[in-house]
Amino acid sequence: MSNHSPEGMPAILVPVQELESREARLDPFPWFSTMRKASPVRYDATRHSWDVFCYDEVLAVLKDHDTFSSVRPKLGPRLLGSVIGEDPPKHQQLRNIVSRAFTPKTVADLEPRIKAIITDLIDQAIEEHGHFDFVAKIAVPLPVIVIAELLGVPIDDRPLFKHWSDVIAKGATENSMSGLATLMSEKTQAKEELDSYFLHILNERRVDPKEDLISHLVQAEVNGEHLRDEDLLEFCILLLAAGNETTTNLLTNTVRRYCEDPSLQVYLREHLEAIDVATEESLRFYSPIQATNRYATKDVQLGGHIIHEGDQVVVWIGSANRDEQQFVAADTFVMDRHPNKHIAFGHGIHFCLGAPLARLEAHVALPAILERMYAMHFEMDGTLQPIPSSLVYGTSQMEIAYRLP
Ligand code: HEM
């Protein structure tokens, strides 16, 4: 077994040694705290990457997109292209188009549909025996159905979507060259399958446009020209990959917190207007995306180190959001925390385009969950399974028990 990651492999996909155990994946925060004090900026030779742990430095990297680029300079398959992997000016062009199609109104209009979907999902989940897997029954299907409807693709293809978005978001669990190679080939295959799937739908919408996001994107123009298929495909895939698992984990992590602290459920059920603020605290406390990465475009000093041109830099959002210098009682869940300048959705020009949608889904789903299920708790303590990734934070399964009102 080798400890070396292949040159050119995005560092973000390579497991961090310190976060490989189940315990560390469920609770990486003590390690983050140690790193913020001991080595707020460090070079990890195993992953060929810098790691940045403190709020101020993470923010400095995300703000300075000239020095810290989102474009991968080295060879290898591009997994998440589109807006998220571009720099200005291309980034701005793509983002403008997408934000035109993905307006606050488009999102707000989804509210009644989200209500109907969550009601159905809860009905199906509580038909059973007083307990169910919250991830499988609610947190996974809700965002997948919403994105499928937004994009305008058939709901029957949901299992395919789930599979593709899982593979694309997956990190390596095995710290070896062969494990990483297998992962990369799985990802490449999923990308090929997705490309041909969406290409078919794009062609259909060109001929017969509907009122959906794909039809808007197909018709959109930059400088009088339509977007190339390549850009359209990357954007559809980005929405799947960036929008599904993240929202799933926001819901799961928040309900996990409700189960860990039952008084929160009682309070929020009586004060539904306080739920959104508590959800922001959940985003800070259990950030669904723990890290993102950049590449230095020139030699630059950060935290007393020189980062060289071309070096990979992983910024730890999950650690920045627990930084005591920025948040009073950072390791405590303060449901009415104010101010709360968490960076769970990133910062700067790449700030999450889907944040209003993720917030709306939580805003609609969480009150419905609290009102229909009382005294939620883990069905079997100690069985939470963390997602095997140091980038994505959540549990792949969460059996919860409850009683009816
Ligand atoms: C970007 C987190 C939901 C679409 C980002 C970034 C973060 C993030 C941290 C910045 C990445 C970087 O700077 O490298 C989250 C979280 C979510 C969520 C925590 C849920 C709780 C969504 C949803 C969608 C979405 C629902 C779409 C339907 C995007 C896109 C970008 C992005 C398109 C790239 C924006 C750009 O590069 O200009 N997200 N996201 N996200 N997110 Fe989200």
Residues whose N, C-alpha, C, O or C-beta is under 5 A from the ligand:
A	BS01	HEM	V83 I84 R95 L239 A242 G243 T246 T247 L250 P288 I289 T292 N293 I343 A344 F345 G346 I349 H350 F351 C352 L353 G354 A355 L357 A358
